[in-house]
Amino acid sequence: MACFLVPTAAAVVTTAVGKKVPEKLHFNWLNSMLWGGVAMLAVEHLSHREIVPYPPFLTAGLPEVWPEMMRVGIPMTLIIFLIWGIMVTVAAIISKREYVET
């Protein structure tokens, strides 16, 4: 129900610091992955009526929300960062390979 709050927080932070990160790290990829996941999860939670467009926005209380954020939100966000890291590594390898061939 609130697992999307963790990648939302990460997306806010990465968007805020994105201009200070070197272009070779492709932070735009990370931001796209995070914000896309947040949008997808928000739509899914809205469709299941787990979040509502008025305060307090979540239909469950903190005792239900906190464990889900720890159990689902954090691992999901870490996996996004891992995939982004792999993508950046592969892009760097390809870039070096193209540079050597020319």
C-alpha positions in Angstrom: 0.0 0.0 0.0 2.8 2.4 0.6 5.8 0.7 -1.0 5.9 3.4 -3.6 6.9 6.0 -0.9 10.5 4.7 -0.8 11.2 5.0 -4.5 9.4 8.4 -4.4 11.8 9.7 -1.7 14.7 8.3 -3.7 13.5 9.9 -6.9 13.1 13.3 -5.2 16.7 13.1 -3.9 18.2 12.0 -7.2 16.3 14.6 -9.1 17.5 17.3 -6.7 21.2 16.3 -7.0 21.0 15.2 -10.6 22.6 18.4 -12.0 25.7 17.9 -9.9 26.3 14.3 -11.0 28.7 13.7 -14.0 26.9 12.9 -17.3 28.8 9.6 -17.6 26.7 8.2 -14.7 23.5 8.6 -16.7 21.5 9.9 -13.7 18.6 10.6 -16.2 18.3 6.8 -16.6 18.0 6.4 -12.8 15.4 9.2 -12.5 13.4 7.8 -15.3 13.3 4.3 -13.8 12.4 5.7 -10.3 9.7 8.1 -11.5 8.3 5.6 -13.9 8.0 3.0 -11.2 6.5 5.5 -8.8 3.8 6.5 -11.4 3.1 2.8 -12.2 2.7 1.9 -8.5 0.6 5.0 -7.7 -1.8 4.1 -10.4 -2.0 0.5 -9.2 -2.6 1.6 -5.6 -5.2 4.1 -6.7 -7.0 1.5 -8.7 -7.1 -0.8 -5.6 -8.3 2.2 -3.5 -5.3 1.9 -1.2 -4.6 5.6 -1.6 -7.2 8.3 -1.9 -7.0 11.9 -3.2 -7.7 13.5 0.1 -5.9 13.5 3.5 -4.6 11.3 5.0 -4.1 9.9 1.5 -3.3 6.3 2.7 -6.1 4.1 3.7 -4.0 2.3 6.3 -2.2 3.5 9.3 1.5 3.6 10.1 1.5 0.1 11.7 0.5 -1.3 8.3 2.5 1.1 6.2 5.9 0.9 7.9 6.4 -2.9 7.5 5.4 -2.7 3.8 7.9 0.1 3.2 10.6 -2.0 4.9 9.7 -5.3 3.3 8.8 -4.2 -0.2 9.8 -0.5 -0.8 13.4 -0.7 0.2 14.3 -3.9 -1.6 12.4 -2.7 -4.7 14.4 0.6 -4.6 17.7 -1.1 -4.1 17.0 -3.4 -7.1 16.3 -0.3 -9.2 19.7 1.1 -8.1 21.4 -2.2 -8.9 19.9 -2.4 -12.4 20.9 1.2 -13.0 24.5 0.4 -11.9 24.6 -2.5 -14.3 23.3 -0.3 -17.1 25.9 2.3 -16.4 28.7 -0.3 -16.3 27.6 -1.9 -19.6 27.4 1.6 -21.2 30.9 2.4 -20.0 32.3 -0.9 -21.3 30.6 -0.3 -24.7 31.9 3.2 -24.8 35.5 2.1 -24.1 35.2 -0.7 -26.7 34.0 1.8 -29.4 36.8 4.2 -28.4 39.5 1.5 -28.8 38.1 0.4 -32.2 38.3 3.9 -33.7 
